[in-house]
């Protein structure tokens, strides 16, 4: 372990103190008057001082010298150098543009407060705050948090991208519901319903119910993918460790971000930031800040009730609407589904692969028949993950068999020259047709929004099974089946996965949970207020005037919305993952020493 280097309260010529430098962690903390005012950060190739200056390494790679800058008020630099190659070498001195200070200087005991010192402190703090508000994609020197899970380049990275795109479409759905509520109706279902965006497949970009179904299938796939890999490789001890860790941390990971954000939603409601009038979603007020705090605490208890049914076979009293953001109804459903997944994996872990597959199929059909649509989606994700492993094992076995063969027979030549080329185009066409078909079904309008009168869906709406012809479930049979079919199609077609592995899709994946949590509050506070202000100036007499007002509103609302989602991802979402991991390690038995390199990690990183 490398030696820890420390410099204690050395006074720079402008009052900025260099307090500590931990060589073993590549970490520097800038201090003022011996008191830290910024948190430590880790960087791979250098150090960013807390006053915002990037520290670049010397070009002399043989000496591995690093140069560290501490900016002062008048932009002069304090420079400290040491060698990384010598772990016993100490930092000798600090050189300044106007002389030098070493350990014998009288300055290191001086703690004089001057106006210039205070200005320096304020500037540094403001600069740090502004740096944190800048989105992560605009910070090239910013590294990802160590607890963030990345699957870029893996065979399941497209799952993250799909979840991110679905989260974006949920935001578009709620935006259209706020400003263009008639667009949710099916094309041709009413005299005003003949817009281009209402056509099948096109309307999938704002189909919120379909995107929620995709969320749940992706959750089932992601949470079970690694566990099934451990099962198929016979690593049952590692499987038990992973299931214990995931079960303990899942609730913290899912509930902590909504709890934090609903507190700020309560404050927004208390200080009148929610818009009023038609279509508003202003939370209930209790007359005082203490009353509102009590209402918020009650909502925290309610959102964590994972055994409350959202609905059951059309019984409307079972519907739960969170008071601060109705979109949060999916949180306890997600938690409940996660526990069902972990229990199913544990119960089938010792079964032979063929029997385990049959059990998952039987459970899925049972859930579908007895109208448990959400659990059907979660277990369908597990089933798709099992099919994914079966296909990957088959491909691996074929590759090994090909490597063992050293001669090219006539049959193999024909296969390479003909069979692997001609069917590839047909194979692409086959999966493209499946993809478009799934999008067509998944863009089916809800029954109460014109499915029975919308051309292209009239017959399909009449084919609903008897048990699904009830309120709250009549819209979910075909749409949920299509969501499973869509993910199965993408999993089998690598050319379709490329859509969801782009940098934009992967960025949406990172902020997906945060975007899902914050977009509703943004739309019904800043969005609705600003649109009312815009329409008062553009007018609403014609569709063009109304659309112009909405367009200008979106231009003003979406940028801060995405900035907030990025901030919440970095400082709330990731911190909840880190806290859950830290708490589990502190409260669990010491880790066993095994030959396996497996470490405690959550079975997938589903962001909502």
ZANU-912948 format. One line per 8 residues: their letters; for each residue x, y, z of C-alpha. Coordinates in Angstrom, 2 decimals. Example, Ala and Ser with C-alpha at 12.3 -4.5 7.8 and 13.67 -1.06 7.14 Angstrom:
# ZANU-912948
as> 12.30,-4.50,7.80  13.67,-1.06,7.14
This chain:
# ZANU-912948
xxxxxxxx> 0.00,0.00,0.00  1.37,3.40,-0.94  2.32,5.93,1.69  -0.12,8.69,2.55  1.25,12.19,1.95  -0.23,15.02,4.00  0.33,18.77,3.93  -1.36,20.56,6.84
xxxxxxxx> -2.70,24.12,6.56  0.02,25.74,4.47  -0.95,29.30,3.66  -0.82,30.38,0.04  -0.10,34.01,-0.81  -3.79,34.63,-1.48  -5.27,32.68,1.42  -6.11,29.31,-0.20
xxxxxxxx> -4.88,26.35,1.82  -3.71,22.98,0.54  -4.83,20.67,3.33  -4.43,17.02,2.31  -3.20,14.97,-0.59  -3.77,11.23,-0.45  -1.38,9.61,-2.91  -2.91,6.15,-2.60
xxxxxxxx> -6.30,7.39,-3.81  -5.22,10.11,-6.25  -7.27,12.53,-4.19  -6.71,16.17,-3.31  -8.76,18.38,-1.02  -8.39,22.16,-1.10  -9.00,23.88,2.22  -9.50,27.42,3.43
xxxxxxxx> -8.17,28.32,6.87  -7.70,24.64,7.60  -11.36,23.79,6.92  -12.44,21.75,3.90  -15.14,23.35,1.76  -15.33,20.81,-1.05  -15.58,17.06,-1.19  -12.87,14.77,-2.48
xxxxxxxx> -13.05,13.32,-5.96  -11.21,10.52,-7.71  -9.67,10.83,-11.17  -7.65,8.30,-13.20  -4.98,10.44,-14.85  -4.67,13.52,-12.72  -6.38,15.65,-10.14  -8.95,18.38,-10.52
xxxxxxxx> -8.48,20.92,-7.78  -11.66,21.86,-5.96  -11.34,25.40,-7.33  -12.02,24.06,-10.80  -8.59,23.86,-12.47  -7.68,20.67,-14.29  -4.37,19.12,-13.28  -2.43,17.61,-16.15
xxxxxxxx> 0.51,15.18,-15.78  3.98,16.03,-17.00  4.86,14.76,-20.45  7.97,13.13,-18.94  6.43,9.66,-18.64  9.66,8.04,-17.45  9.72,10.10,-14.27  5.90,9.88,-13.91
xxxxxxxx> 5.87,13.37,-12.43  2.55,15.07,-11.77  2.09,18.79,-11.38  -0.66,20.02,-9.07  -2.15,23.50,-9.29  -3.83,25.44,-6.53  -5.35,28.57,-8.14  -5.27,31.75,-6.13
xxxxxxxx> -7.54,34.76,-6.41  -5.38,36.57,-8.96  -4.98,33.37,-11.06  -1.38,32.77,-9.93  -0.42,29.14,-9.50  1.02,27.25,-6.57  2.97,24.23,-7.81  3.86,21.04,-5.99
xxxxxxxx> 5.69,18.14,-7.60  6.63,14.67,-6.52  7.47,11.36,-8.13  4.95,8.53,-8.27  7.74,6.03,-8.78  9.19,6.56,-5.32  6.61,5.67,-2.68  8.94,6.80,0.14
xxxxxxxx> 9.62,10.29,-1.24  7.97,13.14,0.65  6.67,16.38,-0.70  9.40,18.85,0.02  7.98,22.27,-0.60  5.38,24.42,-2.24  6.68,26.85,-4.85  4.78,30.03,-5.59
xxxxxxxx> 5.11,32.64,-8.28  6.40,35.08,-5.64  8.76,32.93,-3.60  8.39,29.58,-1.87  7.07,28.23,1.39  8.39,25.13,3.10  7.68,23.42,6.39  9.71,25.98,8.35
xxxxxxxx> 7.75,29.01,7.16  5.81,31.01,9.67  2.88,31.12,7.25  1.61,27.69,8.06  0.34,28.78,11.48  -1.33,31.97,10.29  -5.11,31.93,9.93  -5.87,35.55,9.04
xxxxxxxx> -9.29,36.31,7.54  -9.19,39.00,4.87  -11.73,40.25,2.37  -9.66,38.73,-0.43  -9.71,35.37,1.38  -13.47,35.50,1.65  -13.85,36.45,-2.01  -11.61,33.52,-2.95
xxxxxxxx> -13.71,31.16,-0.87  -16.98,32.41,-2.37  -15.61,32.16,-5.91  -14.43,28.60,-5.34  -17.74,27.53,-3.82  -19.75,29.14,-6.63  -17.50,27.53,-9.23  -17.99,24.12,-7.65
xxxxxxxx> -21.77,24.59,-7.57  -21.82,25.60,-11.23  -19.66,22.60,-12.13  -22.13,20.27,-10.43  -25.03,21.82,-12.34  -23.36,21.15,-15.68  -24.70,17.86,-17.15  -22.31,14.93,-17.09
xxxxxxxx> -22.02,14.73,-20.89  -20.68,18.31,-20.92  -17.92,17.48,-18.43  -15.19,15.69,-20.42  -12.89,15.36,-17.40  -15.61,13.96,-15.19  -15.38,10.25,-14.62  -18.34,8.03,-13.89
xxxxxxxx> -19.13,7.33,-10.24  -17.46,4.14,-9.06  -20.78,2.59,-8.06  -22.43,3.11,-11.42  -22.98,-0.05,-13.40  -22.03,0.06,-17.05  -22.68,-2.62,-19.59  -21.49,-0.78,-22.70
xxxxxxxx> -20.02,-3.28,-25.11  -21.73,-6.25,-23.44  -24.36,-8.38,-25.12  -27.10,-6.91,-22.94  -26.17,-3.22,-23.21  -29.19,-2.73,-25.47  -31.45,-3.45,-22.47  -30.17,-0.29,-20.77
xxxxxxxx> -30.67,1.71,-23.95  -34.18,0.37,-24.42  -35.07,1.34,-20.88  -33.67,4.83,-21.47  -35.63,5.31,-24.69  -38.79,4.05,-22.96  -38.28,6.60,-20.18  -37.99,9.37,-22.76
xxxxxxxx> -41.21,8.21,-24.40  -43.00,8.23,-21.04  -41.98,11.87,-20.67  -43.31,12.62,-24.17  -46.53,10.77,-23.30  -47.17,12.93,-20.24  -46.27,16.06,-22.20  -48.80,15.18,-24.90
xxxxxxxx> -51.37,14.31,-22.23  -50.88,17.77,-20.71  -51.04,19.86,-23.88  -52.61,17.61,-26.55  -54.89,15.15,-24.70  -56.83,14.12,-27.82  -53.69,12.69,-29.44  -53.86,9.67,-27.14
xxxxxxxx> -57.04,8.55,-28.93  -56.75,6.13,-31.83  -56.58,7.33,-35.41  -60.09,7.73,-36.86  -61.83,7.09,-33.52  -63.37,10.59,-33.50  -63.93,13.40,-36.04  -60.85,15.28,-34.75
xxxxxxxx> -58.63,12.17,-34.62  -57.05,12.09,-38.08  -53.60,13.46,-37.31  -50.52,11.81,-38.76  -48.98,11.17,-35.33  -52.06,9.11,-34.36  -51.38,6.44,-36.98  -50.32,2.96,-35.83
xxxxxxxx> -46.58,2.53,-35.14  -46.07,6.32,-35.30  -48.05,6.76,-32.09  -45.70,4.44,-30.19  -43.51,7.47,-29.44  -46.03,8.67,-26.86  -47.62,5.42,-25.68  -46.97,5.57,-21.95
xxxxxxxx> -48.75,2.34,-20.97  -46.70,0.37,-23.50  -43.45,1.86,-22.19  -44.33,0.86,-18.62  -44.83,-2.69,-19.86  -41.37,-2.54,-21.44  -39.94,-1.31,-18.10  -41.23,-4.38,-16.30
xxxxxxxx> -40.06,-6.89,-18.90  -36.60,-5.28,-18.95  -36.52,-5.48,-15.15  -37.26,-9.20,-15.24  -34.58,-9.76,-17.88  -31.90,-7.64,-16.17  -32.46,-8.87,-12.63  -32.33,-12.53,-13.65
xxxxxxxx> -29.67,-12.51,-16.37  -26.60,-12.84,-14.14  -28.34,-15.15,-11.67  -29.28,-17.55,-14.46  -25.68,-17.48,-15.64  -24.54,-18.48,-12.16  -27.15,-21.24,-12.06  -26.15,-22.65,-15.43
xxxxxxxx> -22.48,-22.67,-14.42  -23.23,-24.42,-11.11  -22.01,-21.54,-8.90  -24.75,-21.93,-6.30  -22.84,-20.34,-3.41  -22.24,-17.24,-5.49  -25.90,-17.31,-6.49  -26.97,-17.29,-2.83
xxxxxxxx> -24.64,-14.37,-2.09  -26.03,-12.42,-5.04  -29.67,-13.12,-4.16  -29.12,-12.12,-0.52  -27.41,-8.89,-1.53  -29.99,-8.01,-4.19  -32.99,-8.75,-1.97  -31.61,-6.62,0.86
xxxxxxxx> -30.61,-3.67,-1.32  -33.48,-3.62,-3.77  -35.89,-1.71,-1.56  -33.30,0.92,-0.62  -32.31,1.35,-4.24  -35.92,1.78,-5.42  -37.41,3.76,-2.53  -34.67,6.19,-1.51
xxxxxxxx> -34.77,8.39,-4.67  -38.58,8.81,-4.59  -38.48,9.58,-0.86  -35.88,12.31,-1.39  -37.63,13.82,-4.41  -41.14,13.75,-2.94  -39.76,15.85,-0.06  -38.90,18.59,-2.57
xxxxxxxx> -42.27,18.07,-4.27  -43.88,18.72,-0.88  -41.89,21.92,-0.53  -42.91,22.98,-4.06  -46.56,22.44,-3.15  -46.16,24.21,0.20  -44.74,27.34,-1.47  -47.26,27.38,-4.30
xxxxxxxx> -45.03,26.40,-7.22  -47.58,24.03,-8.77  -49.78,25.53,-11.45  -53.49,25.81,-10.78  -56.46,25.56,-13.06  -57.68,22.80,-15.41  -55.43,19.77,-15.64  -53.27,20.63,-12.64
xxxxxxxx> -51.71,18.00,-10.37  -51.25,20.06,-7.26  -50.73,17.78,-4.24  -52.99,18.07,-1.23  -52.07,20.86,1.20  -52.46,20.63,4.98  -52.41,24.29,5.97  -48.88,24.57,7.36
xxxxxxxx> -45.37,23.32,6.78  -45.69,20.92,9.71  -48.94,19.55,8.30  -47.37,19.13,4.90  -44.40,17.34,6.48  -46.85,14.95,8.09  -48.56,14.36,4.78  -45.22,13.71,3.12
xxxxxxxx> -44.25,11.22,5.83  -47.54,9.38,5.33  -46.87,9.23,1.58  -43.42,7.74,2.29  -45.07,4.95,4.27  -47.67,4.40,1.54  -45.22,4.21,-1.34  -43.29,1.46,0.46
xxxxxxxx> -46.36,-0.81,0.77  -45.34,-3.46,-1.73  -48.22,-5.82,-0.88  -51.00,-3.41,-1.79  -52.51,-4.42,-5.17  -52.62,-1.72,-7.80  -55.79,-3.31,-9.08  -57.23,-6.78,-9.12
xxxxxxxx> -59.67,-7.98,-11.79  -61.36,-4.65,-12.26  -61.80,-3.71,-8.59  -61.31,0.04,-8.75  -60.86,0.65,-5.01  -57.49,-1.10,-5.17  -56.02,1.61,-7.37  -53.24,3.57,-5.61
xxxxxxxx> -52.44,7.13,-6.67  -49.34,8.59,-4.95  -50.22,12.08,-3.69  -47.11,13.94,-4.88  -46.63,12.31,-8.28  -49.11,9.76,-9.71  -46.30,8.36,-11.88  -44.74,6.82,-8.77
xxxxxxxx> -47.38,4.06,-8.67  -44.85,1.87,-10.49  -42.32,1.92,-7.61  -44.01,-0.54,-5.28  -45.05,-2.66,-8.28  -41.39,-2.82,-9.29  -40.34,-3.75,-5.76  -43.00,-6.44,-5.52
xxxxxxxx> -42.04,-7.87,-8.91  -38.35,-7.88,-7.96  -39.02,-9.99,-4.87  -41.09,-12.43,-6.95  -38.18,-12.71,-9.39  -35.65,-13.43,-6.65  -37.92,-16.06,-5.09  -38.53,-17.71,-8.46
xxxxxxxx> -34.80,-17.86,-9.17  -34.09,-19.36,-5.76  -36.85,-21.93,-6.08  -35.78,-23.13,-9.54  -32.00,-22.87,-9.12  -31.45,-26.60,-8.60  -33.71,-27.71,-11.46  -32.34,-29.07,-14.70
xxxxxxxx> -32.39,-26.43,-17.50  -35.23,-28.05,-19.44  -37.45,-28.37,-16.36  -36.62,-24.85,-15.21  -37.71,-23.53,-18.60  -40.98,-25.48,-18.37  -41.63,-24.13,-14.87  -41.14,-20.54,-16.01
xxxxxxxx> -43.50,-21.09,-18.97  -46.11,-22.61,-16.65  -45.84,-19.72,-14.15  -46.14,-17.19,-16.96  -49.26,-18.79,-18.42  -50.81,-19.08,-14.96  -50.24,-15.37,-14.28  -51.66,-14.42,-17.66
xxxxxxxx> -54.77,-16.57,-17.23  -55.58,-15.33,-13.72  -55.08,-11.68,-14.70  -51.85,-10.74,-12.93  -50.50,-8.68,-15.83  -47.57,-7.00,-14.05  -46.18,-10.20,-12.58  -46.67,-11.75,-16.01
xxxxxxxx> -44.33,-9.11,-17.45  -41.66,-9.66,-14.78  -41.64,-13.46,-15.17  -41.72,-13.06,-18.96  -38.45,-11.12,-18.61  -36.98,-14.02,-16.64  -38.16,-16.43,-19.33  -36.55,-14.31,-22.06
xxxxxxxx> -33.30,-14.24,-20.09  -33.36,-18.04,-19.86  -33.95,-18.30,-23.62  -31.08,-15.86,-24.13  -28.70,-18.11,-22.18  -29.89,-21.19,-24.07  -29.18,-19.48,-27.38  -25.77,-18.22,-26.22
xxxxxxxx> -24.77,-21.69,-25.03  -25.80,-23.18,-28.35  -23.74,-20.61,-30.27  -20.76,-21.26,-28.01  -20.99,-25.01,-28.54  -21.19,-24.56,-32.31  -18.14,-22.30,-32.24  -16.17,-24.89,-30.30
xxxxxxxx> -17.20,-27.61,-32.71  -16.08,-25.48,-35.64  -12.67,-24.89,-34.08  -12.17,-28.65,-33.64  -12.84,-29.28,-37.31  -9.68,-28.84,-39.40  -10.90,-29.88,-42.84  -13.31,-28.10,-45.16
xxxxxxxx> -15.72,-30.63,-46.55  -17.94,-29.99,-49.54  -20.96,-29.51,-47.28  -19.12,-26.97,-45.19  -17.99,-25.04,-48.26  -21.59,-24.92,-49.49  -22.72,-23.72,-46.08  -20.13,-20.93,-45.98
xxxxxxxx> -20.66,-19.77,-49.56  -24.42,-20.10,-49.84  -26.36,-20.89,-46.71  -24.74,-18.22,-44.54  -25.35,-15.45,-47.08  -28.74,-15.98,-48.64  -30.64,-16.75,-45.40  -29.03,-13.76,-43.67
xxxxxxxx> -31.14,-11.38,-45.73  -34.22,-13.48,-45.13  -33.33,-13.59,-41.44  -33.09,-9.80,-41.31  -36.43,-9.52,-43.09  -38.01,-12.01,-40.67  -36.96,-10.12,-37.56  -37.81,-6.76,-39.14
xxxxxxxx> -41.36,-7.97,-39.78  -41.58,-9.17,-36.18  -40.30,-5.82,-34.94  -42.83,-3.81,-36.94  -45.64,-6.20,-35.95  -44.78,-5.80,-32.26  -44.71,-1.99,-32.64  -48.10,-2.13,-34.37
xxxxxxxx> -49.72,-4.07,-31.53  -47.98,-2.13,-28.78  -49.26,1.17,-30.23  -52.86,-0.02,-29.85  -54.96,2.74,-28.22  -56.63,2.05,-24.92  -60.21,0.76,-25.06  -61.60,3.88,-23.39
xxxxxxxx> -59.64,5.97,-25.89  -61.13,4.55,-29.04  -59.64,1.08,-29.63  -63.07,-0.35,-30.58  -63.64,2.36,-33.21  -60.09,2.95,-34.48  -59.43,1.39,-37.92  -56.87,-1.37,-37.66
xxxxxxxx> -57.70,-2.25,-34.05  -61.47,-2.84,-34.13  -61.16,-6.59,-34.68  -58.30,-6.93,-32.22  -60.29,-5.17,-29.49  -63.14,-7.65,-30.01  -60.82,-10.61,-29.40  -60.16,-9.80,-25.75
xxxxxxxx> -60.45,-12.86,-23.47  -63.43,-12.85,-21.14  -61.36,-12.37,-17.97  -59.79,-9.24,-19.46  -63.09,-7.54,-20.32  -63.09,-5.43,-17.17  -61.94,-2.00,-16.13  -58.20,-1.42,-15.66
xxxxxxxx> -57.22,-4.69,-17.37  -59.01,-4.50,-20.72  -56.13,-2.49,-22.20  -53.33,-4.76,-21.09  -53.73,-8.12,-22.74  -52.52,-7.45,-26.29  -50.23,-4.53,-25.38  -48.39,-6.58,-22.75
xxxxxxxx> -48.04,-9.58,-25.03  -46.62,-7.28,-27.69  -44.11,-5.83,-25.18  -42.76,-9.33,-24.50  -42.68,-10.07,-28.22  -40.81,-6.82,-28.91  -38.02,-7.55,-26.43  -37.73,-11.16,-27.62
xxxxxxxx> -37.35,-9.85,-31.18  -34.66,-7.32,-30.28  -32.77,-9.93,-28.26  -32.58,-12.17,-31.33  -31.71,-9.44,-33.85  -28.35,-7.81,-33.28  -28.97,-5.24,-36.02  -31.94,-3.95,-34.02
xxxxxxxx> -29.88,-3.80,-30.83  -27.62,-1.24,-32.50  -30.46,1.30,-32.17  -30.24,1.08,-28.40  -26.46,0.98,-28.00  -25.83,4.46,-29.41  -24.29,7.06,-27.11  -27.59,8.92,-26.86
xxxxxxxx> -29.54,5.80,-25.89  -26.91,4.79,-23.35  -26.97,8.27,-21.81  -30.76,8.06,-21.54  -30.24,4.72,-19.80  -28.13,6.36,-17.10  -30.64,9.10,-16.33  -33.77,7.01,-17.05
xxxxxxxx> -34.87,6.51,-13.44  -34.13,10.13,-12.53  -35.94,11.37,-15.64  -38.94,9.22,-14.78  -39.03,10.64,-11.25  -38.66,14.36,-11.99  -40.46,14.94,-15.29  -43.98,14.97,-13.84
xxxxxxxx> -43.20,17.67,-11.30  -41.43,19.76,-13.94  -44.36,19.55,-16.34  -46.99,20.55,-13.76  -45.00,23.33,-12.13  -42.73,25.11,-14.57  -44.29,23.57,-17.69  -47.95,24.36,-17.06
xxxxxxxx> -47.23,27.82,-15.65  -45.00,28.74,-18.57  -47.44,27.41,-21.18  -50.22,29.54,-19.67  -47.91,32.56,-19.87  -46.91,31.74,-23.45  -50.50,31.20,-24.61  -51.48,34.56,-23.14
xxxxxxxx> -49.05,36.09,-25.63  -49.30,33.81,-28.66  -53.04,33.28,-28.37  -55.03,30.04,-28.59  -57.63,31.02,-31.20  -56.07,28.83,-33.91  -54.25,25.47,-33.71  -51.12,27.15,-35.00
xxxxxxxx> -51.10,29.71,-32.19  -51.68,27.05,-29.55  -48.95,24.79,-30.98  -46.51,27.71,-31.12  -47.08,28.40,-27.43  -46.46,24.75,-26.57  -43.35,24.64,-28.76  -41.83,27.68,-27.05
xxxxxxxx> -42.69,26.20,-23.66  -40.95,22.93,-24.50  -37.84,24.81,-25.63  -37.68,26.48,-22.22  -38.68,23.51,-20.03  -36.89,20.48,-21.49  -33.26,21.73,-21.08  -33.54,22.37,-17.30
xxxxxxxx> -35.57,19.17,-17.01  -32.75,17.08,-18.46  -30.16,19.00,-16.41  -32.12,18.22,-13.27  -32.46,14.56,-14.24  -28.69,14.40,-14.79  -28.07,16.00,-11.40  -30.50,13.65,-9.64
xxxxxxxx> -28.87,10.66,-11.34  -25.42,11.65,-10.08  -26.31,12.86,-6.59  -29.43,10.91,-5.62  -29.75,7.82,-7.79  -26.10,6.77,-7.66  -25.82,7.72,-4.01  -28.75,5.44,-3.16
xxxxxxxx> -26.96,2.55,-4.90  -23.76,3.32,-2.99  -25.57,3.65,0.32  -27.40,0.34,-0.15  -24.13,-1.39,-0.95  -22.36,0.20,2.03  -25.18,-0.69,4.41  -25.27,-4.30,3.24
xxxxxxxx> -21.53,-4.69,3.69  -21.68,-3.16,7.18  -24.58,-5.34,8.31  -23.64,-8.66,6.72  -21.22,-11.41,7.68  -17.62,-10.98,6.52  -17.14,-12.03,2.94  -15.92,-15.59,2.45
xxxxxxxx> -12.55,-16.18,0.82  -13.21,-18.35,-2.22  -11.52,-19.08,-5.47  -14.30,-17.24,-7.28  -13.70,-13.64,-8.21  -17.38,-12.91,-7.81  -18.16,-9.94,-5.61  -21.42,-8.83,-4.08
xxxxxxxx> -23.26,-7.01,-6.80  -26.85,-6.42,-7.61  -28.33,-8.71,-10.24  -28.64,-6.04,-12.87  -29.02,-2.31,-12.42  -32.62,-1.47,-13.25  -33.29,2.26,-13.01  -37.00,2.19,-12.69
